[in-house]
């Protein structure tokens, strides 16, 4: 099989051409980065197709798992994982005005856990204080026994120091789906933690463990992740939190939710005085709807329900939410298939999450989900997702503009992509008057 390559594209007001990516060649593009000039939202108000211009990135063959985060002083931070000898490396590039200003490597090694839905990250907490995370297999553990590895930099990514995992349980269990964010003078990290489930499975009274997806790599196939929780209510996954300091110290672990879905990535956005987290919860009746929690003055709020569709499914759908913040305004987007109706939905708040609008349906035409969200300005937000696959082979990366009052503009197709897992989870980030998209 030919090794995948990585391509990047940019759209700006000055762009004069459209990049054509033939459908039969899309499989060769493991990572694509696109910028889209705001240009007073002219493109979203017209019927013209998007104009995409390549941006070269310093990736190696087989690069995958892109993640985009903002740099406080401006610029975008793109990270990815690529093969490195007999192992893998976590690398990054600083992007400004659609160009790479510099690049670096956080860590490299063997025995990493590389999965299409659980992607590492490099995050600038301050201009000088950066934190990175990736995943490593737990020695002697099963296929889904892996740990979160952390590293800190106090010189904006020039040098890195590994500090170990945020979880200190030592259990050969699933620890993943981490999200790093600024938390006052430190970094915060939330992650999904399977220690309680693994401990319950060690109890002979718990019974046999149903099969989980045996492929820890980037395979193809159905997106539903068989979930062993549904036969053993005593063993649950949880959402946990810890702080990370610039000197490498780790704060105490906290449990935000003691019963969550096992492999739907959570999301976090930073507020002026804290943060908001969103994730897919779980009940003993196998209802897997989304939940929210807010962090203010160093304290997490009680969990609040989001959507409340009542989606009952005895397996993880591998489809996490997205959160975007602009001042006091919040946009949360998510996927559900409650009552057999696959939908991409959204809710808005104008008071930092104290209240939310009724849920909006962005796409009810059997979408795949894998959502992303940003604010374009104080009055308009943008949601993106993978739309329905009519042939089972391709999907459309689709975007839709939403006003602050909840009015919906027509959805626009950005690009046709393969519909399987190899496409990964699209990323979207605004940096000034550019919007970056990245996917595998």
C-alpha positions in Angstrom: 0.0 0.0 0.0 1.4 3.4 -0.9 2.3 5.6 2.0 -0.1 8.5 2.6 1.2 12.0 2.0 0.1 15.3 3.6 -1.2 18.3 1.7 -2.4 21.7 2.9 -4.6 24.4 1.4 -5.5 28.0 2.0 -8.3 30.3 0.9 -7.8 34.1 1.2 -9.3 37.2 -0.4 -6.3 37.4 -2.7 -6.4 33.7 -3.7 -6.9 33.4 -7.4 -7.4 29.7 -8.0 -9.2 26.7 -6.7 -7.3 23.6 -5.8 -8.8 20.5 -7.4 -8.5 17.4 -5.3 -9.9 14.5 -7.4 -12.0 12.0 -5.4 -9.9 9.1 -6.5 -6.8 10.7 -5.1 -8.1 11.8 -1.7 -6.8 8.7 0.0 -3.3 10.0 -0.6 -3.9 13.1 1.5 -3.6 12.1 5.1 -3.6 15.6 6.4 -5.0 18.7 4.7 -4.9 22.2 6.1 -7.1 24.9 4.7 -7.5 28.6 5.5 -10.6 30.6 4.6 -10.6 34.4 4.7 -13.5 35.8 6.5 -13.9 38.5 3.9 -17.2 39.8 5.5 -18.6 36.2 5.0 -18.9 36.9 1.3 -18.4 33.2 0.4 -21.1 32.1 2.8 -23.6 34.5 1.3 -22.8 33.4 -2.3 -23.2 30.3 -4.4 -19.5 30.3 -5.4 -17.4 27.2 -4.5 -14.6 27.7 -2.0 -11.2 28.6 -3.2 -8.4 26.6 -1.6 -4.7 27.3 -1.8 -2.1 24.8 -0.6 0.1 25.6 2.4 3.1 23.4 2.7 3.7 21.8 6.1 6.9 19.9 7.3 5.3 16.5 7.8 6.8 13.2 7.1 5.2 10.2 5.3 2.3 8.7 7.1 1.5 11.8 9.1 -1.9 11.6 10.8 -4.0 12.8 13.8 -3.8 16.6 13.3 -4.9 19.0 16.0 -5.2 22.7 15.8 -4.9 25.1 18.8 -4.5 28.9 19.1 -1.3 30.7 20.2 -2.2 33.5 22.7 -0.1 36.1 20.8 -1.6 35.0 17.5 -0.9 32.2 15.1 -2.0 28.6 14.9 -0.3 25.6 16.4 -0.7 22.4 14.3 0.4 19.1 15.8 0.4 15.6 14.3 1.9 12.1 14.8 4.1 10.5 12.2 6.1 7.3 11.9 9.6 7.6 13.2 11.8 4.5 12.7 10.3 1.7 14.6 8.1 4.1 16.6 6.3 7.4 16.3 7.0 11.1 16.8 4.8 14.0 18.0 5.6 17.0 15.9 4.3 20.5 15.5 4.4 23.6 13.3 3.6 27.2 14.1 1.5 28.7 11.3 1.1 32.4 10.6 -0.6 33.9 7.6 -0.9 30.5 6.0 2.9 29.8 6.3 5.0 27.8 8.6 7.1 30.0 10.8 8.9 27.2 12.6 8.6 23.5 13.5 9.6 21.2 16.2 9.4 17.7 17.7 8.0 17.1 21.2 8.8 13.4 21.7 9.6 10.2 19.8 9.6 6.6 20.8 8.2 3.1 20.4 5.2 1.5 22.0 2.8 4.4 21.3 -1.0 4.0 21.1 -2.1 5.5 17.8 -5.8 5.6 17.1 -7.9 7.5 14.6 -10.2 9.0 17.3 -7.8 9.6 20.2 -5.4 12.4 19.0 -2.5 13.9 20.8 -2.0 17.7 21.1 0.5 20.5 21.6 -1.1 23.6 23.3 0.3 27.0 24.1 -1.0 27.9 27.5 1.0 31.1 27.5 3.4 32.4 24.8 6.3 30.7 26.6 4.5 27.9 28.6 3.4 25.0 26.3 2.1 21.5 27.2 1.9 18.4 25.0 0.3 15.0 25.4 0.4 11.7 23.6 -0.5 8.1 24.3 1.7 5.1 25.2 0.8 1.5 25.7 0.8 0.3 29.3 3.5 -2.3 29.7 2.0 -5.8 29.7 -1.5 -4.5 29.2 -4.3 -5.4 26.8 -4.8 -3.6 23.4 -6.8 -0.8 25.0 -4.6 -0.4 28.1 -2.7 2.8 27.5 -1.5 5.9 29.4 -1.3 9.6 28.8 2.2 11.0 28.5 2.9 14.6 29.3 5.6 17.1 28.5 6.1 20.8 29.3 8.1 23.5 27.6 8.9 26.9 29.1 10.5 28.3 25.9 7.6 28.0 23.5 8.4 24.5 22.3 12.2 24.8 21.8 12.9 22.3 24.6 10.6 19.8 26.2 10.7 17.9 29.5 8.6 14.8 30.0 6.7 14.7 33.4 4.8 11.4 33.4 1.1 10.8 33.3 -1.6 12.9 34.9 -3.3 9.7 36.3 -1.4 8.1 39.1 -3.5 4.9 39.6 -1.0 2.5 37.9 -3.8 0.4 36.5 -3.4 -1.1 33.1 -6.5 0.5 31.8 -7.7 3.0 29.1 -6.6 6.6 29.8 -7.1 8.8 26.8 -9.1 11.3 24.9 -7.3 14.1 26.6 -8.0 17.8 26.1 -5.5 20.5 27.3 -6.5 24.1 28.1 -5.5 27.2 30.0 -6.5 27.2 33.6 -5.5 30.5 35.2 -1.7 30.3 35.8 -1.5 26.6 34.9 -2.8 24.2 32.3 -5.8 22.0 32.8 -6.3 18.5 31.4 -9.5 16.4 31.2 -9.5 12.8 30.0 -11.6 9.7 29.9 -10.4 7.1 32.5 -11.2 3.4 32.4 -9.6 2.3 35.7 -12.8 1.6 37.5 -14.0 -0.6 34.6 -10.8 -2.5 34.5 -10.8 -3.1 38.3 -14.4 -4.3 38.0 -13.4 -6.7 35.3 -10.7 -8.2 37.5 -13.5 -9.3 39.9 -14.6 -12.8 38.9 -18.1 -11.9 39.8 -18.1 -9.4 36.9 -18.3 -12.1 34.3 -16.6 -12.2 30.9 -15.5 -9.0 29.1 -17.3 -8.6 25.7 -15.1 -7.9 22.8 -13.9 -4.4 22.1 -12.7 -3.3 18.7 -9.4 -5.2 18.4 -7.8 -2.7 16.0 -6.0 0.1 17.9 -4.8 1.6 14.6 -6.3 3.6 11.8 -8.4 0.9 10.2 -11.7 1.2 8.3 -15.1 -0.1 9.2 -18.0 0.9 11.4 -17.5 3.7 13.8 -19.4 2.1 16.7 -17.0 1.2 19.4 -18.2 -2.0 21.3 -18.6 -0.9 24.9 -18.1 -3.4 27.7 -19.8 -1.2 30.2 -23.3 -2.2 29.0 -23.0 -5.7 30.7 -21.3 -4.6 33.9 -22.9 -1.5 35.4 -20.4 -1.7 38.4 -17.5 -0.8 36.1 -17.7 2.6 34.6 -15.6 5.1 32.7 -15.1 8.5 34.2 -14.2 12.0 33.2 -11.2 13.3 35.2 -9.3 16.5 35.6 -5.8 17.6 36.8 -3.8 20.8 36.7 -0.3 20.9 35.1 2.2 23.6 36.2 5.1 25.1 34.3 7.6 23.5 36.6 6.2 20.1 35.9 4.2 19.6 39.0 0.8 17.9 38.8 -2.3 18.8 40.8 -4.6 16.3 42.4 -7.0 14.3 40.2 -10.7 15.2 40.3 -13.7 13.3 39.0 -16.1 15.5 36.9 -18.4 12.6 36.0 -18.3 9.0 37.2 -20.3 7.5 34.4 -19.3 8.5 30.8 -19.2 7.1 27.3 -15.9 5.3 26.7 -14.5 6.8 23.6 -16.3 9.9 22.5 -13.7 12.7 22.7 -14.6 15.5 25.1 -14.2 19.2 24.3 -13.2 22.3 26.3 -13.2 26.0 25.7 -11.7 28.7 27.8 -13.9 31.5 29.3 -12.8 34.8 30.6 -13.0 33.5 34.2 -12.7 29.8 33.7 -13.6 27.1 31.2 -16.5 25.0 29.9 -16.3 21.3 29.2 -18.6 19.1 27.1 -18.7 15.3 26.8 -21.0 12.4 26.2 -22.3 10.9 29.4 -23.9 7.5 30.1 -26.7 6.2 32.4 -27.3 2.7 33.7 -30.1 2.5 31.1 -27.5 3.1 28.3 -28.7 6.7 27.5 -25.7 8.5 26.1 -26.5 12.2 25.8 -24.2 15.1 26.3 -23.3 16.9 29.5 -21.6 20.2 30.5 -19.7 21.5 33.4 -18.2 25.0 34.1 -15.0 25.9 36.0 -15.0 29.1 37.9 -12.5 30.3 40.5 -10.8 26.9 40.4 -14.0 24.9 41.1 -16.0 22.7 38.7 -19.8 23.1 38.7 -22.3 20.3 39.0 -23.0 18.5 35.7 -25.7 19.9 33.5 -27.6 18.1 30.7 -27.2 19.1 27.1 -29.7 18.2 24.4 -31.5 15.5 26.5 -32.4 13.5 23.4 -32.5 10.3 25.3 -30.2 8.4 22.9 -30.2 4.8 24.1 -27.3 2.8 22.6 -25.3 -0.1 24.1 -22.0 1.0 22.6 -19.9 4.1 22.1 -20.7 5.9 18.8 -17.2 7.5 18.7 -18.6 11.0 18.1 -17.7 13.8 20.5 -18.9 17.4 20.8 -17.3 20.7 20.0 -17.4 24.0 22.0 -16.6 27.6 20.9 -16.5 30.8 22.9 -16.5 34.5 22.0 -16.7 36.7 25.1 -20.0 35.7 26.8 -21.2 33.7 23.8 -21.0 30.0 23.6 -21.7 27.5 20.8 -21.9 23.8 21.5 -22.3 21.3 18.7 -22.9 17.5 18.9 -24.1 14.4 17.1 -27.0 12.2 18.2 -29.0 9.4 16.6 -31.8 9.3 19.2 -35.0 7.6 18.0 -33.1 6.3 15.0 -32.6 9.9 13.6 -29.0 10.8 13.0 -28.6 14.6 13.5 -25.9 17.2 14.0 -27.3 19.7 16.6 -26.2 23.0 18.2 -27.1 25.2 21.1 -26.2 28.8 21.8 -25.7 30.8 25.0 -25.3 34.6 25.3 -24.5 34.6 29.1 -21.5 32.3 29.4 -23.6 29.2 29.7 -26.0 30.2 32.4 -28.8 29.6 29.9 -29.0 28.0 26.5 -31.3 28.3 23.5 -33.4 25.4 22.4 -31.3 22.9 20.4 -31.0 23.6 16.7 -30.8 20.9 14.0 -27.9 21.7 11.6 -28.2 18.5 9.6 -30.9 15.8 9.8 -30.0 14.0 6.6 -28.2 11.1 8.1 -24.8 12.9 8.8 -21.7 11.1 10.0 -21.0 13.8 12.6 -17.4 14.5 13.9 -18.2 18.2 14.6 -16.1 21.3 14.9 -17.1 24.9 15.9 -15.8 28.4 15.9 -17.0 32.0 16.2 -16.4 34.2 13.2 -17.1 37.4 15.0 -19.5 38.7 17.7 -22.6 37.9 15.6 -21.8 34.8 13.6 -20.5 31.3 14.4 -19.5 28.5 12.1 -20.1 24.7 12.6 -18.5 22.0 10.5 -19.1 18.3 10.3 -19.0 15.3 8.0 -22.3 14.9 6.1 -24.1 11.8 4.9 -22.4 9.3 2.8 -24.6 8.4 -0.2 -22.4 5.6 -1.5 -20.7 4.4 1.7 -17.3 5.6 0.3 -17.3 9.4 0.4 -18.6 12.2 2.6 -18.7 15.9 2.4 -16.9 18.3 4.8 -19.8 20.7 5.4 -20.0 24.1 7.1 -23.0 26.1 8.2 -23.1 29.7 9.5 -25.2 30.4 12.6 -26.2 33.9 13.8 -26.1 34.7 17.5 -29.9 34.6 17.6 -30.0 31.1 16.2 -30.8 31.8 12.6 -29.3 29.3 10.2 -27.7 30.0 6.8 -27.6 27.4 4.1 -25.0 24.6 4.6 -22.0 24.8 2.3 -19.9 21.9 1.1 -16.2 22.5 1.4 -14.8 19.3 0.1 -15.5 15.6 -0.7 -13.6 13.2 1.5 -13.4 9.4 2.2 -16.1 8.4 4.6 -14.2 5.9 6.7 -12.1 6.3 9.8 -9.0 7.3 7.8 -10.5 10.8 7.4 -10.3 11.2 11.2 -11.9 14.0 13.1 -11.9 17.4 11.2 -10.3 20.3 13.1 -11.2 23.9 12.7 -9.5 27.0 14.1 -9.8 30.8 13.5 -6.7 32.9 13.6 -7.4 36.5 12.9 -9.0 36.6 9.4 -8.1 33.1 8.5 -9.8 29.8 9.3 -7.8 26.6 9.3 -9.2 23.2 8.7 -7.3 20.0 9.2 -8.2 16.3 8.8 -6.5 13.0 8.1 
